Structures are given as C-alpha cells and as structure tokens.
C-alpha cells in the first residue's frame, strides 16, 4: 500500500518507470480533447469544484486517464471527501501515477500526473481515510469511468 512517505519520496527522488509511454503534439492533444479537458490535462488547470457528477458516483468500475486510456483507479478506492472533486485512496498500481512537488499559488502540494502520457490529474494529500491516509483529489475531466 502506498503511503504519504512513499509519495513524498517519489516526488523528491524520482518516479517509477512508466508501464509504457504516450506522447503527442499539442495539436494532436487539442484534436482529441475538449477545450476544458485540454486546459486541465495539458496546461495543468483545475476544473471548478462540484462541477462534475462524478463526485457522487460510487458504482463499481474503473477510472482511466482521459488522454491515453491508462487504468488509474478502481471505484473500490473512491470515497466522498466533500471537496468537490472525485477522491481516491490508492491508484491501481504504483507505476501509473507520477508525483511532482507543486509550489504554485503560494502553497506546497504534490501534483499527480499520468505516468504514461504526463496528463495533469490533480493533487494528492495526506488527509485521506485509513489505512493509507491518502486523498488523491482528481479532476473529473481528466478521468474516464469504464465498467469492470
């Protein structure tokens, strides 16, 4: 199980090698994504809190990266955080998420990116439920829900 110390270590010392890589030009990403999806995933934006019904969906399923289709989260790790963004306690595998220290807006946070295509997903915080204590706070537009 991934812990906060693991996340901080990966952000500081380097991420695990990705299971594969997907790279596209800006024009190719723009052709595949809506303007909001492009802004969030490729320009490190953030969607408005409570702007997606994904926050309140708790049916079984899995969540893929909207950009490259990499499986990132299982619905069994999803929880209601009250923050207005879908939240998870663990990724499906340790090598699918990359972590980077984010010092924007006068804060220090840990940004999460798809380790395969480098899409900005959101941030991870050490205030989630036990046993991991992690809250992966994701932008809904960066994710695609798929059935089991």
N, CA, C and O atoms as a GROMACS GRO file, in nm:
protein
  592
    1UNK      N    1   0.084  -0.118   0.000
    1UNK     CA    2   0.000   0.000   0.000
    1UNK      C    3   0.089   0.124   0.000
    1UNK      O    4   0.184   0.135   0.077
    2UNK      N    5   0.055   0.217  -0.087
    2UNK     CA    6   0.127   0.343  -0.099
    2UNK      C    7   0.096   0.431   0.022
    2UNK      O    8  -0.020   0.442   0.063
    3UNK      N    9   0.197   0.493   0.080
    3UNK     CA   10   0.180   0.581   0.195
    3UNK      C   11   0.225   0.723   0.158
    3UNK      O   12   0.283   0.744   0.052
    4UNK      N   13   0.198   0.818   0.246
    4UNK     CA   14   0.242   0.955   0.224
    4UNK      C   15   0.393   0.962   0.212
    4UNK      O   16   0.445   1.036   0.128
    5UNK      N   17   0.466   0.889   0.295
    5UNK     CA   18   0.612   0.889   0.286
    5UNK      C   19   0.659   0.838   0.150
    5UNK      O   20   0.757   0.890   0.095
    6UNK      N   21   0.590   0.739   0.094
    6UNK     CA   22   0.624   0.689  -0.040
    6UNK      C   23   0.603   0.799  -0.144
    6UNK      O   24   0.688   0.820  -0.230
    7UNK      N   25   0.490   0.868  -0.135
    7UNK     CA   26   0.458   0.975  -0.231
    7UNK      C   27   0.564   1.085  -0.224
    7UNK      O   28   0.614   1.129  -0.328
    8UNK      N   29   0.598   1.128  -0.105
    8UNK     CA   30   0.698   1.234  -0.088
    8UNK      C   31   0.834   1.188  -0.142
    8UNK      O   32   0.904   1.265  -0.207
    9UNK      N   33   0.870   1.064  -0.114
    9UNK     CA   34   0.997   1.011  -0.164
    9UNK      C   35   0.999   1.009  -0.317
    9UNK      O   36   1.100   1.047  -0.378
   10UNK      N   37   0.891   0.965  -0.380
   10UNK     CA   38   0.884   0.962  -0.526
   10UNK      C   39   0.891   1.104  -0.582
   10UNK      O   40   0.959   1.129  -0.682
   11UNK      N   41   0.820   1.198  -0.519
   11UNK     CA   42   0.822   1.337  -0.566
   11UNK      C   43   0.961   1.398  -0.553
   11UNK      O   44   1.003   1.477  -0.638
   12UNK      N   45   1.033   1.362  -0.447
   12UNK     CA   46   1.167   1.417  -0.423
   12UNK      C   47   1.277   1.349  -0.505
   12UNK      O   48   1.365   1.416  -0.559
   13UNK      N   49   1.271   1.216  -0.513
   13UNK     CA   50   1.383   1.140  -0.570
   13UNK      C   51   1.360   1.088  -0.710
   13UNK      O   52   1.455   1.043  -0.775
   14UNK      N   53   1.238   1.093  -0.760
   14UNK     CA   54   1.210   1.044  -0.894
   14UNK      C   55   1.104   0.936  -0.893
   14UNK      O   56   1.094   0.857  -0.799
   15UNK      N   57   1.026   0.932  -0.998
   15UNK     CA   58   0.914   0.840  -1.010
   15UNK      C   59   0.956   0.705  -1.066
   15UNK      O   60   1.063   0.691  -1.125
   16UNK      N   61   0.869   0.608  -1.048
   16UNK     CA   62   0.891   0.476  -1.106
   16UNK      C   63   0.883   0.485  -1.258
   16UNK      O   64   0.815   0.573  -1.310
   17UNK      N   65   0.950   0.397  -1.330
   17UNK     CA   66   0.937   0.396  -1.476
   17UNK      C   67   0.792   0.367  -1.513
   17UNK      O   68   0.728   0.283  -1.449
   18UNK      N   69   0.739   0.434  -1.616
   18UNK     CA   70   0.601   0.408  -1.656
   18UNK      C   71   0.588   0.271  -1.723
   18UNK      O   72   0.685   0.219  -1.778
   19UNK      N   73   0.467   0.213  -1.720
   19UNK     CA   74   0.447   0.085  -1.787
   19UNK      C   75   0.458   0.096  -1.939
   19UNK      O   76   0.487  -0.004  -2.007
   20UNK      N   77   0.436   0.215  -1.993
   20UNK     CA   78   0.452   0.246  -2.135
   20UNK      C   79   0.452   0.398  -2.147
   20UNK      O   80   0.431   0.465  -2.046
   21UNK      N   81   0.476   0.453  -2.264
   21UNK     CA   82   0.470   0.598  -2.280
   21UNK      C   83   0.384   0.633  -2.400
   21UNK      O   84   0.381   0.562  -2.501
   22UNK      N   85   0.314   0.745  -2.388
   22UNK     CA   86   0.233   0.800  -2.496
   22UNK      C   87   0.270   0.947  -2.506
   22UNK      O   88   0.258   1.021  -2.408
   23UNK      N   89   0.315   0.990  -2.622
   23UNK     CA   90   0.349   1.130  -2.645
   23UNK      C   91   0.279   1.176  -2.772
   23UNK      O   92   0.276   1.105  -2.872
   24UNK      N   93   0.221   1.296  -2.766
   24UNK     CA   94   0.156   1.357  -2.882
   24UNK      C   95   0.193   1.504  -2.887
   24UNK      O   96   0.238   1.562  -2.788
   25UNK      N   97   0.174   1.564  -3.002
   25UNK     CA   98   0.197   1.708  -3.014
   25UNK      C   99   0.080   1.782  -2.953
   25UNK      O  100  -0.026   1.724  -2.929
   26UNK      N  101   0.099   1.911  -2.927
   26UNK     CA  102  -0.010   1.992  -2.875
   26UNK      C  103  -0.130   1.988  -2.969
   26UNK      O  104  -0.244   1.979  -2.923
   27UNK      N  105  -0.107   1.994  -3.099
   27UNK     CA  106  -0.217   1.989  -3.196
   27UNK      C  107  -0.292   1.856  -3.189
   27UNK      O  108  -0.415   1.854  -3.200
   28UNK      N  109  -0.220   1.747  -3.171
   28UNK     CA  110  -0.286   1.616  -3.159
   28UNK      C  111  -0.370   1.608  -3.032
   28UNK      O  112  -0.481   1.555  -3.036
   29UNK      N  113  -0.319   1.660  -2.920
   29UNK     CA  114  -0.399   1.661  -2.796
   29UNK      C  115  -0.522   1.749  -2.813
   29UNK      O  116  -0.630   1.711  -2.770
   30UNK      N  117  -0.506   1.866  -2.874
   30UNK     CA  118  -0.621   1.956  -2.893
   30UNK      C  119  -0.729   1.890  -2.979
   30UNK      O  120  -0.848   1.912  -2.956
   31UNK      N  121  -0.690   1.810  -3.076
   31UNK     CA  122  -0.787   1.742  -3.163
   31UNK      C  123  -0.862   1.631  -3.089
   31UNK      O  124  -0.975   1.598  -3.125
   32UNK      N  125  -0.801   1.574  -2.986
   32UNK     CA  126  -0.862   1.463  -2.911
   32UNK      C  127  -0.945   1.507  -2.792
   32UNK      O  128  -1.034   1.433  -2.748
   33UNK      N  129  -0.919   1.624  -2.739
   33UNK     CA  130  -0.978   1.667  -2.612
   33UNK      C  131  -1.067   1.789  -2.629
   33UNK      O  132  -1.048   1.868  -2.721
   34UNK      N  133  -1.164   1.804  -2.539
   34UNK     CA  134  -1.244   1.927  -2.537
   34UNK      C  135  -1.153   2.039  -2.486
   34UNK      O  136  -1.048   2.012  -2.429
   35UNK      N  137  -1.193   2.164  -2.507
   35UNK     CA  138  -1.110   2.274  -2.454
   35UNK      C  139  -1.086   2.262  -2.302
   35UNK      O  140  -0.975   2.289  -2.256
   36UNK      N  141  -1.188   2.224  -2.224
   36UNK     CA  142  -1.168   2.211  -2.079
   36UNK      C  143  -1.075   2.095  -2.047
   36UNK      O  144  -0.987   2.108  -1.961
   37UNK      N  145  -1.092   1.981  -2.114
   37UNK     CA  146  -1.003   1.867  -2.091
   37UNK      C  147  -0.859   1.903  -2.125
   37UNK      O  148  -0.766   1.866  -2.053
   38UNK      N  149  -0.840   1.976  -2.235
   38UNK     CA  150  -0.706   2.018  -2.274
   38UNK      C  151  -0.647   2.112  -2.168
   38UNK      O  152  -0.532   2.095  -2.127
   39UNK      N  153  -0.726   2.209  -2.125
   39UNK     CA  154  -0.677   2.305  -2.026
   39UNK      C  155  -0.633   2.234  -1.898
   39UNK      O  156  -0.526   2.262  -1.844
   40UNK      N  157  -0.715   2.142  -1.849
   40UNK     CA  158  -0.684   2.073  -1.723
   40UNK      C  159  -0.566   1.978  -1.741
   40UNK      O  160  -0.470   1.984  -1.665
   41UNK      N  161  -0.573   1.890  -1.840
   41UNK     CA  162  -0.473   1.783  -1.851
   41UNK      C  163  -0.341   1.825  -1.912
   41UNK      O  164  -0.236   1.775  -1.872
   42UNK      N  165  -0.343   1.916  -2.008
   42UNK     CA  166  -0.220   1.951  -2.078
   42UNK      C  167  -0.160   2.084  -2.028
   42UNK      O  168  -0.040   2.108  -2.043
   43UNK      N  169  -0.246   2.171  -1.967
   43UNK     CA  170  -0.196   2.300  -1.919
   43UNK      C  171  -0.202   2.311  -1.766
   43UNK      O  172  -0.189   2.420  -1.710
   44UNK      N  173  -0.222   2.198  -1.699
   44UNK     CA  174  -0.221   2.190  -1.553
   44UNK      C  175  -0.328   2.279  -1.489
   44UNK      O  176  -0.304   2.342  -1.386
   45UNK      N  177  -0.445   2.283  -1.551
   45UNK     CA  178  -0.556   2.360  -1.496
   45UNK      C  179  -0.632   2.282  -1.390
   45UNK      O  180  -0.596   2.170  -1.356
   46UNK      N  181  -0.738   2.343  -1.340
   46UNK     CA  182  -0.825   2.280  -1.242
   46UNK      C  183  -0.969   2.313  -1.278
   46UNK      O  184  -1.002   2.428  -1.305
   47UNK      N  185  -1.054   2.211  -1.278
   47UNK     CA  186  -1.196   2.236  -1.301
   47UNK      C  187  -1.259   2.295  -1.175
   47UNK      O  188  -1.203   2.283  -1.066
   48UNK      N  189  -1.374   2.359  -1.191
   48UNK     CA  190  -1.445   2.414  -1.075
   48UNK      C  191  -1.487   2.301  -0.981
   48UNK      O  192  -1.528   2.195  -1.027
   49UNK      N  193  -1.478   2.324  -0.852
   49UNK     CA  194  -1.526   2.227  -0.753
   49UNK      C  195  -1.675   2.205  -0.772
   49UNK      O  196  -1.749   2.297  -0.806
   50UNK      N  197  -1.719   2.082  -0.751
   50UNK     CA  198  -1.860   2.042  -0.760
   50UNK      C  199  -1.918   2.060  -0.900
   50UNK      O  200  -2.039   2.072  -0.915
   51UNK      N  201  -1.833   2.064  -1.004
   51UNK     CA  202  -1.882   2.084  -1.140
   51UNK      C  203  -1.910   1.952  -1.212
   51UNK      O  204  -1.959   1.954  -1.325
   52UNK      N  205  -1.879   1.839  -1.149
   52UNK     CA  206  -1.898   1.710  -1.214
   52UNK      C  207  -1.980   1.617  -1.126
   52UNK      O  208  -1.964   1.614  -1.004
   53UNK      N  209  -2.069   1.542  -1.190
   53UNK     CA  210  -2.147   1.443  -1.115
   53UNK      C  211  -2.061   1.323  -1.075
   53UNK      O  212  -2.105   1.239  -0.996
   54UNK      N  213  -1.939   1.314  -1.128
   54UNK     CA  214  -1.851   1.203  -1.094
   54UNK      C  215  -1.822   1.196  -0.944
   54UNK      O  216  -1.793   1.088  -0.890
   55UNK      N  217  -1.829   1.310  -0.876
   55UNK     CA  218  -1.803   1.312  -0.731
   55UNK      C  219  -1.899   1.222  -0.656
   55UNK      O  220  -1.861   1.159  -0.557
   56UNK      N  221  -2.024   1.216  -0.702
   56UNK     CA  222  -2.126   1.141  -0.628
   56UNK      C  223  -2.154   1.003  -0.686
   56UNK      O  224  -2.248   0.937  -0.643
   57UNK      N  225  -2.076   0.959  -0.781
   57UNK     CA  226  -2.093   0.825  -0.840
   57UNK      C  227  -2.004   0.726  -0.767
   57UNK      O  228  -1.883   0.744  -0.757
   58UNK      N  229  -2.066   0.621  -0.715
   58UNK     CA  230  -1.990   0.521  -0.640
   58UNK      C  231  -2.019   0.379  -0.687
   58UNK      O  232  -2.000   0.284  -0.611
   59UNK      N  233  -2.066   0.363  -0.811
   59UNK     CA  234  -2.090   0.231  -0.867
   59UNK      C  235  -1.957   0.162  -0.896
   59UNK      O  236  -1.856   0.229  -0.917
   60UNK      N  237  -1.958   0.028  -0.899
   60UNK     CA  238  -1.834  -0.043  -0.936
   60UNK      C  239  -1.786   0.002  -1.073
   60UNK      O  240  -1.865   0.040  -1.159
   61UNK      N  241  -1.659  -0.003  -1.092
   61UNK     CA  242  -1.598   0.034  -1.219
   61UNK      C  243  -1.455   0.078  -1.199
   61UNK      O  244  -1.399   0.068  -1.090
   62UNK      N  245  -1.399   0.127  -1.306
   62UNK     CA  246  -1.260   0.171  -1.303
   62UNK      C  247  -1.250   0.306  -1.371
   62UNK      O  248  -1.339   0.346  -1.447
   63UNK      N  249  -1.142   0.374  -1.342
   63UNK     CA  250  -1.120   0.508  -1.397
   63UNK      C  251  -0.989   0.511  -1.473
   63UNK      O  252  -0.883   0.479  -1.420
   64UNK      N  253  -0.999   0.552  -1.599
   64UNK     CA  254  -0.883   0.561  -1.687
   64UNK      C  255  -0.843   0.706  -1.707
   64UNK      O  256  -0.923   0.797  -1.683
   65UNK      N  257  -0.721   0.727  -1.751
   65UNK     CA  258  -0.676   0.858  -1.794
   65UNK      C  259  -0.754   0.897  -1.919
   65UNK      O  260  -0.761   0.820  -2.015
   66UNK      N  261  -0.812   1.015  -1.918
   66UNK     CA  262  -0.890   1.063  -2.032
   66UNK      C  263  -0.805   1.076  -2.158
   66UNK      O  264  -0.855   1.060  -2.269
   67UNK      N  265  -0.676   1.104  -2.141
   67UNK     CA  266  -0.589   1.128  -2.256
   67UNK      C  267  -0.539   1.000  -2.322
   67UNK      O  268  -0.539   0.990  -2.445
   68UNK      N  269  -0.497   0.901  -2.242
   68UNK     CA  270  -0.430   0.784  -2.301
   68UNK      C  271  -0.495   0.650  -2.268
   68UNK      O  272  -0.451   0.547  -2.319
   69UNK      N  273  -0.597   0.649  -2.183
   69UNK     CA  274  -0.666   0.525  -2.151
   69UNK      C  275  -0.596   0.437  -2.049
   69UNK      O  276  -0.638   0.323  -2.028
   70UNK      N  277  -0.493   0.485  -1.985
   70UNK     CA  278  -0.425   0.406  -1.881
   70UNK      C  279  -0.517   0.391  -1.761
   70UNK      O  280  -0.574   0.489  -1.713
   71UNK      N  281  -0.530   0.270  -1.712
   71UNK     CA  282  -0.609   0.244  -1.593
   71UNK      C  283  -0.539   0.306  -1.472
   71UNK      O  284  -0.423   0.276  -1.445
   72UNK      N  285  -0.611   0.392  -1.398
   72UNK     CA  286  -0.552   0.465  -1.286
   72UNK      C  287  -0.611   0.427  -1.150
   72UNK      O  288  -0.537   0.405  -1.055
   73UNK      N  289  -0.744   0.418  -1.141
   73UNK     CA  290  -0.810   0.396  -1.013
   73UNK      C  291  -0.924   0.296  -1.028
   73UNK      O  292  -0.982   0.282  -1.135
   74UNK      N  293  -0.954   0.226  -0.919
   74UNK     CA  294  -1.070   0.138  -0.910
   74UNK      C  295  -1.172   0.207  -0.821
   74UNK      O  296  -1.136   0.275  -0.725
   75UNK      N  297  -1.301   0.190  -0.852
   75UNK     CA  298  -1.407   0.253  -0.774
   75UNK      C  299  -1.405   0.208  -0.628
   75UNK      O  300  -1.456   0.280  -0.541
   76UNK      N  301  -1.348   0.093  -0.599
   76UNK     CA  302  -1.341   0.047  -0.460
   76UNK      C  303  -1.254   0.137  -0.372
   76UNK      O  304  -1.263   0.132  -0.250
   77UNK      N  305  -1.168   0.219  -0.434
   77UNK     CA  306  -1.083   0.310  -0.357
   77UNK      C  307  -1.138   0.453  -0.356
   77UNK      O  308  -1.073   0.544  -0.304
   78UNK      N  309  -1.257   0.472  -0.414
   78UNK     CA  310  -1.318   0.605  -0.422
   78UNK      C  311  -1.394   0.634  -0.292
   78UNK      O  312  -1.455   0.545  -0.234
   79UNK      N  313  -1.390   0.760  -0.248
   79UNK     CA  314  -1.463   0.797  -0.127
   79UNK      C  315  -1.513   0.941  -0.138
   79UNK      O  316  -1.462   1.019  -0.219
   80UNK      N  317  -1.611   0.976  -0.057
   80UNK     CA  318  -1.666   1.111  -0.055
   80UNK      C  319  -1.580   1.197   0.035
   80UNK      O  320  -1.578   1.180   0.157
   81UNK      N  321  -1.508   1.291  -0.025
   81UNK     CA  322  -1.417   1.376   0.051
   81UNK      C  323  -1.482   1.510   0.088
   81UNK      O  324  -1.434   1.580   0.176
   82UNK      N  325  -1.592   1.543   0.020
   82UNK     CA  326  -1.658   1.671   0.045
   82UNK      C  327  -1.586   1.789  -0.018
   82UNK      O  328  -1.622   1.904   0.008
   83UNK      N  329  -1.485   1.763  -0.100
   83UNK     CA  330  -1.405   1.871  -0.158
   83UNK      C  331  -1.460   1.922  -0.290
   83UNK      O  332  -1.424   2.032  -0.334
   84UNK      N  333  -1.546   1.844  -0.356
   84UNK     CA  334  -1.597   1.884  -0.486
   84UNK      C  335  -1.523   1.823  -0.603
   84UNK      O  336  -1.552   1.855  -0.718
   85UNK      N  337  -1.427   1.735  -0.575
   85UNK     CA  338  -1.355   1.663  -0.678
   85UNK      C  339  -1.356   1.515  -0.642
   85UNK      O  340  -1.355   1.481  -0.524
   86UNK      N  341  -1.357   1.426  -0.742
   86UNK     CA  342  -1.350   1.282  -0.711
   86UNK      C  343  -1.222   1.251  -0.634
   86UNK      O  344  -1.114   1.300  -0.668
   87UNK      N  345  -1.236   1.168  -0.531
   87UNK     CA  346  -1.121   1.137  -0.445
   87UNK      C  347  -1.104   0.987  -0.430
   87UNK      O  348  -1.201   0.913  -0.420
   88UNK      N  349  -0.980   0.944  -0.427
   88UNK     CA  350  -0.944   0.803  -0.419
   88UNK      C  351  -0.834   0.787  -0.314
   88UNK      O  352  -0.761   0.881  -0.284
   89UNK      N  353  -0.823   0.665  -0.258
   89UNK     CA  354  -0.721   0.639  -0.158
   89UNK      C  355  -0.594   0.578  -0.215
   89UNK      O  356  -0.487   0.591  -0.155
   90UNK      N  357  -0.603   0.511  -0.331
   90UNK     CA  358  -0.488   0.442  -0.390
   90UNK      C  359  -0.505   0.431  -0.542
   90UNK      O  360  -0.618   0.414  -0.589
   91UNK      N  361  -0.398   0.441  -0.617
   91UNK     CA  362  -0.405   0.406  -0.760
   91UNK      C  363  -0.407   0.253  -0.775
   91UNK      O  364  -0.377   0.181  -0.680
   92UNK      N  365  -0.442   0.204  -0.894
   92UNK     CA  366  -0.446   0.059  -0.916
   92UNK      C  367  -0.307  -0.003  -0.916
   92UNK      O  368  -0.292  -0.121  -0.886
   93UNK      N  369  -0.205   0.076  -0.950
   93UNK     CA  370  -0.066   0.029  -0.949
   93UNK      C  371   0.023   0.150  -0.918
   93UNK      O  372  -0.012   0.263  -0.951
   94UNK      N  373   0.137   0.124  -0.855
   94UNK     CA  374   0.223   0.234  -0.814
   94UNK      C  375   0.292   0.304  -0.931
   94UNK      O  376   0.335   0.419  -0.917
   95UNK      N  377   0.303   0.237  -1.047
   95UNK     CA  378   0.376   0.298  -1.158
   95UNK      C  379   0.289   0.376  -1.256
   95UNK      O  380   0.340   0.423  -1.358
   96UNK      N  381   0.159   0.392  -1.230
   96UNK     CA  382   0.072   0.464  -1.324
   96UNK      C  383   0.059   0.612  -1.292
   96UNK      O  384   0.011   0.689  -1.375
   97UNK      N  385   0.102   0.653  -1.173
   97UNK     CA  386   0.094   0.794  -1.132
   97UNK      C  387   0.237   0.845  -1.109
   97UNK      O  388   0.320   0.777  -1.049
   98UNK      N  389   0.262   0.966  -1.158
   98UNK     CA  390   0.388   1.035  -1.131
   98UNK      C  391   0.359   1.148  -1.034
   98UNK      O  392   0.250   1.206  -1.036
   99UNK      N  393   0.455   1.180  -0.950
   99UNK     CA  394   0.438   1.280  -0.845
   99UNK      C  395   0.543   1.390  -0.861
   99UNK      O  396   0.661   1.362  -0.883
  100UNK      N  397   0.499   1.515  -0.849
  100UNK     CA  398   0.590   1.629  -0.860
  100UNK      C  399   0.552   1.732  -0.755
  100UNK      O  400   0.434   1.758  -0.732
  101UNK      N  401   0.652   1.791  -0.692
  101UNK     CA  402   0.626   1.899  -0.597
  101UNK      C  403   0.573   2.018  -0.675
  101UNK      O  404   0.632   2.059  -0.775
  102UNK      N  405   0.462   2.074  -0.629
  102UNK     CA  406   0.395   2.187  -0.693
  102UNK      C  407   0.398   2.304  -0.595
  102UNK      O  408   0.336   2.298  -0.489
  103UNK      N  409   0.469   2.408  -0.632
  103UNK     CA  410   0.482   2.526  -0.545
  103UNK      C  411   0.402   2.645  -0.598
  103UNK      O  412   0.435   2.759  -0.568
  104UNK      N  413   0.299   2.620  -0.677
  104UNK     CA  414   0.219   2.728  -0.734
  104UNK      C  415   0.123   2.787  -0.630
  104UNK      O  416   0.089   2.722  -0.532
  105UNK      N  417   0.081   2.909  -0.654
  105UNK     CA  418  -0.020   2.978  -0.572
  105UNK      C  419   0.022   2.991  -0.426
  105UNK      O  420  -0.064   2.996  -0.338
  106UNK      N  421   0.151   2.997  -0.399
  106UNK     CA  422   0.199   3.017  -0.263
  106UNK      C  423   0.182   2.897  -0.172
  106UNK      O  424   0.189   2.912  -0.049
  107UNK      N  425   0.161   2.780  -0.228
  107UNK     CA  426   0.144   2.658  -0.150
  107UNK      C  427   0.249   2.555  -0.191
  107UNK      O  428   0.312   2.569  -0.296
  108UNK      N  429   0.266   2.454  -0.109
  108UNK     CA  430   0.348   2.339  -0.147
  108UNK      C  431   0.256   2.219  -0.144
  108UNK      O  432   0.204   2.180  -0.039
  109UNK      N  433   0.237   2.159  -0.261
  109UNK     CA  434   0.150   2.043  -0.275
  109UNK      C  435   0.223   1.939  -0.359
  109UNK      O  436   0.331   1.965  -0.411
  110UNK      N  437   0.162   1.820  -0.370
  110UNK     CA  438   0.218   1.717  -0.458
  110UNK      C  439   0.120   1.696  -0.572
  110UNK      O  440   0.008   1.647  -0.553
  111UNK      N  441   0.164   1.734  -0.692
  111UNK     CA  442   0.084   1.718  -0.813
  111UNK      C  443   0.090   1.573  -0.859
  111UNK      O  444   0.192   1.506  -0.846
  112UNK      N  445  -0.023   1.525  -0.912
  112UNK     CA  446  -0.027   1.391  -0.970
  112UNK      C  447  -0.045   1.403  -1.121
  112UNK      O  448  -0.126   1.482  -1.170
  113UNK      N  449   0.034   1.324  -1.193
  113UNK     CA  450   0.029   1.319  -1.339
  113UNK      C  451   0.014   1.174  -1.382
  113UNK      O  452   0.060   1.083  -1.313
  114UNK      N  453  -0.050   1.152  -1.496
  114UNK     CA  454  -0.047   1.019  -1.554
  114UNK      C  455   0.098   0.990  -1.589
  114UNK      O  456   0.162   1.069  -1.659
  115UNK      N  457   0.151   0.880  -1.542
  115UNK     CA  458   0.292   0.846  -1.566
  115UNK      C  459   0.315   0.800  -1.709
  115UNK      O  460   0.430   0.790  -1.753
  116UNK      N  461   0.208   0.774  -1.782
  116UNK     CA  462   0.219   0.727  -1.921
  116UNK      C  463   0.221   0.843  -2.020
  116UNK      O  464   0.306   0.846  -2.110
  117UNK      N  465   0.128   0.941  -2.004
  117UNK     CA  466   0.118   1.050  -2.102
  117UNK      C  467   0.144   1.188  -2.043
  117UNK      O  468   0.135   1.288  -2.115
  118UNK      N  469   0.175   1.195  -1.914
  118UNK     CA  470   0.206   1.319  -1.845
  118UNK      C  471   0.087   1.414  -1.832
  118UNK      O  472   0.105   1.534  -1.817
  119UNK      N  473  -0.035   1.361  -1.838
  119UNK     CA  474  -0.155   1.444  -1.818
  119UNK      C  475  -0.165   1.486  -1.672
  119UNK      O  476  -0.147   1.403  -1.582
  120UNK      N  477  -0.194   1.612  -1.648
  120UNK     CA  478  -0.220   1.659  -1.512
  120UNK      C  479  -0.353   1.599  -1.466
  120UNK      O  480  -0.454   1.612  -1.534
  121UNK      N  481  -0.351   1.534  -1.350
  121UNK     CA  482  -0.471   1.471  -1.295
  121UNK      C  483  -0.527   1.550  -1.178
  121UNK      O  484  -0.648   1.566  -1.167
  122UNK      N  485  -0.441   1.599  -1.092
  122UNK     CA  486  -0.483   1.670  -0.970
  122UNK      C  487  -0.369   1.673  -0.871
  122UNK      O  488  -0.254   1.695  -0.909
  123UNK      N  489  -0.401   1.650  -0.744
  123UNK     CA  490  -0.301   1.650  -0.637
  123UNK      C  491  -0.331   1.538  -0.538
  123UNK      O  492  -0.443   1.486  -0.535
  124UNK      N  493  -0.232   1.503  -0.459
  124UNK     CA  494  -0.251   1.404  -0.352
  124UNK      C  495  -0.216   1.471  -0.220
  124UNK      O  496  -0.121   1.549  -0.211
  125UNK      N  497  -0.296   1.438  -0.118
  125UNK     CA  498  -0.282   1.498   0.014
  125UNK      C  499  -0.279   1.388   0.121
  125UNK      O  500  -0.331   1.279   0.099
  126UNK      N  501  -0.218   1.418   0.237
  126UNK     CA  502  -0.209   1.317   0.344
  126UNK      C  503  -0.327   1.321   0.442
  126UNK      O  504  -0.311   1.289   0.559
  127UNK      N  505  -0.446   1.361   0.394
  127UNK     CA  506  -0.562   1.374   0.483
  127UNK      C  507  -0.678   1.282   0.446
  127UNK      O  508  -0.794   1.312   0.475
  128UNK      N  509  -0.647   1.170   0.383
  128UNK     CA  510  -0.749   1.074   0.344
  128UNK      C  511  -0.780   0.974   0.455
  128UNK      O  512  -0.720   0.978   0.562
  129UNK      N  513  -0.874   0.885   0.428
  129UNK     CA  514  -0.912   0.786   0.530
  129UNK      C  515  -0.806   0.677   0.548
  129UNK      O  516  -0.722   0.656   0.461
  130UNK      N  517  -0.813   0.610   0.659
  130UNK     CA  518  -0.725   0.496   0.686
  130UNK      C  519  -0.765   0.382   0.592
  130UNK      O  520  -0.881   0.380   0.550
  131UNK      N  521  -0.680   0.289   0.558
  131UNK     CA  522  -0.548   0.272   0.618
  131UNK      C  523  -0.437   0.354   0.549
  131UNK      O  524  -0.332   0.375   0.610
  132UNK      N  525  -0.457   0.401   0.424
  132UNK     CA  526  -0.346   0.470   0.357
  132UNK      C  527  -0.329   0.613   0.404
  132UNK      O  528  -0.217   0.664   0.406
  133UNK      N  529  -0.438   0.679   0.442
  133UNK     CA  530  -0.432   0.819   0.480
  133UNK      C  531  -0.416   0.912   0.362
  133UNK      O  532  -0.394   1.032   0.381
  134UNK      N  533  -0.426   0.859   0.239
  134UNK     CA  534  -0.408   0.941   0.119
  134UNK      C  535  -0.542   0.985   0.061
  134UNK      O  536  -0.642   0.913   0.068
  135UNK      N  537  -0.541   1.106   0.002
  135UNK     CA  538  -0.656   1.156  -0.073
  135UNK      C  539  -0.604   1.202  -0.209
  135UNK      O  540  -0.545   1.310  -0.221
  136UNK      N  541  -0.628   1.120  -0.310
  136UNK     CA  542  -0.596   1.157  -0.446
  136UNK      C  543  -0.714   1.240  -0.496
  136UNK      O  544  -0.820   1.186  -0.527
  137UNK      N  545  -0.696   1.370  -0.501
  137UNK     CA  546  -0.800   1.466  -0.538
  137UNK      C  547  -0.786   1.493  -0.688
  137UNK      O  548  -0.699   1.568  -0.731
  138UNK      N  549  -0.875   1.430  -0.768
  138UNK     CA  550  -0.860   1.429  -0.912
  138UNK      C  551  -0.959   1.522  -0.982
  138UNK      O  552  -1.070   1.543  -0.934
  139UNK      N  553  -0.918   1.577  -1.093
  139UNK     CA  554  -1.010   1.650  -1.180
  139UNK      C  555  -1.092   1.547  -1.256
  139UNK      O  556  -1.036   1.459  -1.322
  140UNK      N  557  -1.224   1.558  -1.249
  140UNK     CA  558  -1.311   1.462  -1.316
  140UNK      C  559  -1.288   1.461  -1.467
  140UNK      O  560  -1.294   1.355  -1.530
  141UNK      N  561  -1.261   1.577  -1.527
  141UNK     CA  562  -1.241   1.581  -1.672
  141UNK      C  563  -1.113   1.512  -1.716
  141UNK      O  564  -1.094   1.487  -1.835
  142UNK      N  565  -1.025   1.480  -1.621
  142UNK     CA  566  -0.902   1.408  -1.654
  142UNK      C  567  -0.923   1.256  -1.652
  142UNK      O  568  -0.834   1.180  -1.690
  143UNK      N  569  -1.043   1.212  -1.607
  143UNK     CA  570  -1.072   1.071  -1.591
  143UNK      C  571  -1.186   1.027  -1.682
  143UNK      O  572  -1.272   1.107  -1.720
  144UNK      N  573  -1.186   0.900  -1.716
  144UNK     CA  574  -1.296   0.838  -1.790
  144UNK      C  575  -1.338   0.715  -1.711
  144UNK      O  576  -1.256   0.626  -1.686
  145UNK      N  577  -1.465   0.708  -1.671
  145UNK     CA  578  -1.515   0.592  -1.597
  145UNK      C  579  -1.549   0.482  -1.698
  145UNK      O  580  -1.617   0.505  -1.797
  146UNK      N  581  -1.501   0.362  -1.668
  146UNK     CA  582  -1.530   0.245  -1.752
  146UNK      C  583  -1.585   0.134  -1.663
  146UNK      O  584  -1.555   0.129  -1.544
  147UNK      N  585  -1.663   0.046  -1.721
  147UNK     CA  586  -1.719  -0.066  -1.645
  147UNK      C  587  -1.612  -0.166  -1.612
  147UNK      O  588  -1.506  -0.171  -1.676
  148UNK      N  589  -1.641  -0.248  -1.509
  148UNK     CA  590  -1.548  -0.356  -1.474
  148UNK      C  591  -1.537  -0.456  -1.586
  148UNK      O  592  -1.463  -0.554  -1.574
   0.00000   0.00000   0.00000
